[in-house]
Amino acid sequence: MAAVPSHVAIIMDGNGRWAKKRGLPRTDGHSAAERAIHTAVEFCGETGIRFLTLYAFSTENWSRPRLEVAFLMQLLSRFITNNIDELHGKQVKLRVTGRFHDLPRKQRADLTKAMEKTAGNTGLVLVLALSYGGRAEILDAVRTLATQVRDGAIPPESITEDTIGACLYNPDIPDPDLIIRTSGEQRLSNFLLWQSAYSELYFTPVLWPDFDREHFRAALEDYSGRGRRYGGLTN
Protein backbone atom coordinates (compact mmCIF):
# COMPACT_ATOMS: atom_id res chain seq x y z
CA MET A 1 0.00 0.00 0.00
CA ALA A 2 1.45 3.33 -1.08
CA ALA A 3 -0.55 5.35 1.45
CA VAL A 4 -1.83 4.35 4.86
CA PRO A 5 -4.52 6.57 6.42
CA SER A 6 -3.78 8.13 9.76
CA HIS A 7 -7.38 7.88 10.93
CA VAL A 8 -9.89 5.21 9.94
CA ALA A 9 -13.50 5.34 11.14
CA ILE A 10 -15.82 2.35 10.80
CA ILE A 11 -19.61 2.11 10.79
CA MET A 12 -19.95 -1.42 12.16
CA ASP A 13 -23.17 -2.49 10.47
CA GLY A 14 -24.82 -5.86 9.92
CA ASN A 15 -24.77 -7.60 13.31
CA GLY A 16 -28.52 -8.25 13.26
CA ARG A 17 -28.50 -9.56 9.69
CA TRP A 18 -25.53 -11.77 10.49
CA ALA A 19 -27.52 -13.39 13.29
CA LYS A 20 -30.72 -13.63 11.25
CA LYS A 21 -28.92 -15.48 8.44
CA ARG A 22 -27.93 -18.10 11.02
CA GLY A 23 -31.30 -18.31 12.75
CA LEU A 24 -29.88 -16.70 15.87
CA PRO A 25 -31.21 -13.86 18.05
CA ARG A 26 -29.91 -10.35 17.27
CA THR A 27 -27.96 -10.35 20.52
CA ASP A 28 -25.76 -13.17 19.19
CA GLY A 29 -24.82 -10.94 16.28
CA HIS A 30 -23.74 -8.20 18.65
CA SER A 31 -21.64 -10.69 20.61
CA ALA A 32 -20.02 -11.99 17.42
CA ALA A 33 -19.00 -8.42 16.51
CA GLU A 34 -16.37 -8.44 19.25
CA ARG A 35 -14.10 -10.70 17.18
CA ALA A 36 -14.11 -8.19 14.32
CA ILE A 37 -13.20 -5.40 16.74
CA HIS A 38 -10.18 -7.39 17.92
CA THR A 39 -9.13 -7.94 14.32
CA ALA A 40 -9.49 -4.27 13.42
CA VAL A 41 -7.47 -3.11 16.43
CA GLU A 42 -4.67 -5.60 15.71
CA PHE A 43 -4.61 -4.73 12.01
CA CYS A 44 -4.37 -1.01 12.73
CA GLY A 45 -1.42 -1.66 15.00
CA GLU A 46 0.31 -3.71 12.30
CA THR A 47 -0.22 -1.20 9.49
CA GLY A 48 0.58 2.02 11.34
CA ILE A 49 -2.90 3.52 11.50
CA ARG A 50 -2.85 5.99 14.38
CA PHE A 51 -6.57 6.47 15.10
CA LEU A 52 -9.49 4.05 14.86
CA THR A 53 -13.02 5.30 15.56
CA LEU A 54 -15.78 2.70 15.88
CA TYR A 55 -19.45 3.67 15.65
CA ALA A 56 -20.61 1.50 18.52
CA PHE A 57 -23.90 3.05 19.69
CA SER A 58 -25.73 5.98 18.13
CA THR A 59 -28.11 8.50 19.64
CA GLU A 60 -30.84 6.80 17.58
CA ASN A 61 -30.03 3.39 19.07
CA TRP A 62 -31.68 4.41 22.34
CA SER A 63 -35.03 3.88 20.56
CA ARG A 64 -34.34 0.15 20.07
CA PRO A 65 -36.19 -2.38 22.28
CA ARG A 66 -35.34 -1.89 25.93
CA LEU A 67 -33.93 -5.40 26.37
CA GLU A 68 -31.64 -5.00 23.36
CA VAL A 69 -30.33 -1.68 24.65
CA ALA A 70 -29.71 -3.23 28.08
CA PHE A 71 -27.86 -6.11 26.43
CA LEU A 72 -25.67 -3.72 24.43
CA MET A 73 -24.76 -1.79 27.56
CA GLN A 74 -23.86 -5.05 29.34
CA LEU A 75 -21.84 -6.09 26.30
CA LEU A 76 -19.96 -2.79 26.42
CA SER A 77 -18.98 -3.33 30.05
CA ARG A 78 -17.98 -6.91 29.32
CA PHE A 79 -15.84 -5.81 26.39
CA ILE A 80 -14.05 -3.22 28.51
CA THR A 81 -13.53 -5.56 31.47
CA ASN A 82 -12.32 -8.49 29.36
CA ASN A 83 -10.04 -6.54 27.06
CA ILE A 84 -8.65 -3.50 28.83
CA ASP A 85 -5.53 -5.29 30.10
CA GLU A 86 -4.72 -6.59 26.62
CA LEU A 87 -5.36 -3.18 25.05
CA HIS A 88 -3.19 -1.55 27.69
CA GLY A 89 -0.42 -4.07 27.05
CA LYS A 90 -0.50 -3.13 23.37
CA GLN A 91 -0.20 0.57 24.24
CA VAL A 92 -3.73 1.30 22.95
CA LYS A 93 -5.23 4.52 24.29
CA LEU A 94 -9.00 4.37 24.77
CA ARG A 95 -11.16 7.43 24.12
CA VAL A 96 -14.91 8.02 23.87
CA THR A 97 -16.86 10.41 21.68
CA GLY A 98 -20.54 11.18 22.11
CA ARG A 99 -22.93 12.21 24.85
CA PHE A 100 -21.07 10.35 27.58
CA HIS A 101 -23.49 11.54 30.25
CA ASP A 102 -26.34 9.61 28.57
CA LEU A 103 -24.73 6.25 29.31
CA PRO A 104 -25.76 4.28 32.40
CA ARG A 105 -23.69 4.83 35.55
CA LYS A 106 -21.88 1.47 35.41
CA GLN A 107 -20.80 1.92 31.81
CA ARG A 108 -19.57 5.44 32.52
CA ALA A 109 -17.55 4.13 35.45
CA ASP A 110 -16.07 1.23 33.47
CA LEU A 111 -15.11 3.50 30.59
CA THR A 112 -13.67 6.19 32.85
CA LYS A 113 -11.48 3.64 34.61
CA ALA A 114 -10.29 2.21 31.29
CA MET A 115 -9.52 5.65 29.84
CA GLU A 116 -7.58 6.65 32.93
CA LYS A 117 -5.59 3.41 32.79
CA THR A 118 -4.61 3.88 29.14
CA ALA A 119 -4.24 7.67 29.15
CA GLY A 120 -0.45 7.54 28.96
CA ASN A 121 -0.24 4.97 26.17
CA THR A 122 1.45 5.94 22.92
CA GLY A 123 0.05 3.42 20.43
CA LEU A 124 -3.23 3.28 18.55
CA VAL A 125 -5.92 5.68 19.76
CA LEU A 126 -9.17 3.68 19.86
CA VAL A 127 -12.22 5.94 19.91
CA LEU A 128 -15.59 4.41 20.77
CA ALA A 129 -18.52 6.48 19.49
CA LEU A 130 -21.18 5.93 22.15
CA SER A 131 -24.52 7.72 22.33
CA TYR A 132 -23.05 9.54 19.36
CA GLY A 133 -24.77 11.45 16.58
CA GLY A 134 -23.18 13.85 14.13
CA ARG A 135 -26.09 16.29 14.37
CA ALA A 136 -26.06 16.07 18.16
CA GLU A 137 -22.34 16.88 18.19
CA ILE A 138 -22.84 19.93 15.98
CA LEU A 139 -25.85 21.00 18.06
CA ASP A 140 -23.82 20.74 21.27
CA ALA A 141 -21.02 22.79 19.68
CA VAL A 142 -23.51 25.48 18.59
CA ARG A 143 -24.97 25.62 22.10
CA THR A 144 -21.47 26.07 23.55
CA LEU A 145 -20.73 28.90 21.12
CA ALA A 146 -24.12 30.51 21.72
CA THR A 147 -23.41 30.57 25.44
CA GLN A 148 -20.00 32.16 24.85
CA VAL A 149 -21.55 34.83 22.63
CA ARG A 150 -24.33 35.50 25.16
CA ASP A 151 -21.79 35.87 27.95
CA GLY A 152 -19.68 38.24 25.89
CA ALA A 153 -16.71 35.90 25.72
CA ILE A 154 -16.57 36.05 21.91
CA PRO A 155 -18.24 38.26 19.25
CA PRO A 156 -20.37 36.42 16.64
CA GLU A 157 -18.22 37.68 13.77
CA SER A 158 -15.17 35.93 15.23
CA ILE A 159 -16.72 32.46 14.81
CA THR A 160 -14.91 30.43 12.15
CA GLU A 161 -14.74 26.78 11.12
CA ASP A 162 -11.81 26.41 13.50
CA THR A 163 -13.87 27.90 16.32
CA ILE A 164 -16.65 25.40 15.71
CA GLY A 165 -14.18 22.54 15.38
CA ALA A 166 -12.68 23.41 18.74
CA CYS A 167 -16.12 22.91 20.35
CA LEU A 168 -16.62 19.38 19.00
CA TYR A 169 -16.33 16.38 21.32
CA ASN A 170 -12.68 15.52 20.56
CA PRO A 171 -11.08 18.50 18.80
CA ASP A 172 -7.58 17.06 19.21
CA ILE A 173 -8.37 14.00 17.06
CA PRO A 174 -7.82 14.56 13.32
CA ASP A 175 -10.63 14.14 10.82
CA PRO A 176 -10.93 10.60 9.42
CA ASP A 177 -9.05 9.96 6.20
CA LEU A 178 -11.16 6.89 5.46
CA ILE A 179 -14.66 5.88 6.58
CA ILE A 180 -15.61 2.24 6.09
CA ARG A 181 -19.18 0.97 6.28
CA THR A 182 -19.95 -2.72 6.31
CA SER A 183 -23.15 -4.60 5.35
CA GLY A 184 -23.72 -2.97 1.94
CA GLU A 185 -25.52 0.15 3.13
CA GLN A 186 -24.17 3.31 1.50
CA ARG A 187 -24.82 6.23 3.83
CA LEU A 188 -23.15 7.88 6.82
CA SER A 189 -26.12 7.48 9.17
CA ASN A 190 -25.35 10.61 11.18
CA PHE A 191 -21.70 9.64 11.75
CA LEU A 192 -18.95 12.29 11.97
CA LEU A 193 -20.88 14.69 9.74
CA TRP A 194 -18.59 17.65 10.36
CA GLN A 195 -15.35 15.66 10.28
CA SER A 196 -16.18 13.66 7.13
CA ALA A 197 -16.23 16.65 4.76
CA TYR A 198 -13.20 15.35 2.85
CA SER A 199 -13.06 11.74 4.02
CA GLU A 200 -12.80 8.94 1.51
CA LEU A 201 -15.75 6.54 1.77
CA TYR A 202 -15.55 2.78 1.33
CA PHE A 203 -18.61 0.52 1.33
CA THR A 204 -18.46 -3.26 1.52
CA PRO A 205 -21.26 -5.85 1.51
CA VAL A 206 -19.46 -7.85 4.20
CA LEU A 207 -21.40 -7.97 7.47
CA TRP A 208 -19.42 -6.59 10.39
CA PRO A 209 -18.93 -9.89 12.32
CA ASP A 210 -17.34 -11.33 9.15
CA PHE A 211 -15.07 -8.33 8.52
CA ASP A 212 -11.54 -9.70 8.79
CA ARG A 213 -8.03 -8.45 8.08
CA GLU A 214 -8.27 -9.31 4.37
CA HIS A 215 -11.40 -7.19 4.06
CA PHE A 216 -9.66 -4.40 5.95
CA ARG A 217 -6.62 -4.72 3.68
CA ALA A 218 -8.86 -4.48 0.60
CA ALA A 219 -10.30 -1.22 1.95
CA LEU A 220 -6.83 0.21 2.52
CA GLU A 221 -5.65 -0.85 -0.92
CA ASP A 222 -8.67 0.86 -2.47
CA TYR A 223 -7.91 3.98 -0.43
CA SER A 224 -4.26 3.88 -1.44
CA GLY A 225 -5.19 4.02 -5.11
CA ARG A 226 -7.28 7.17 -4.80
CA GLY A 227 -6.17 10.75 -5.40
CA ARG A 228 -7.44 12.79 -2.48
CA ARG A 229 -8.83 16.18 -3.45
CA TYR A 230 -9.43 19.18 -1.27
CA GLY A 231 -11.26 21.72 -3.38
CA GLY A 232 -9.46 20.65 -6.53
CA LEU A 233 -5.99 19.93 -5.12
CA THR A 234 -4.74 16.35 -5.32
CA ASN A 235 -2.51 14.60 -2.79
Order of alpha helices (4+ residues) and beta strands (2+ residues): beta-alpha-alpha-beta-alpha-beta-alpha-beta-alpha-alpha-beta-beta-alpha-beta-beta
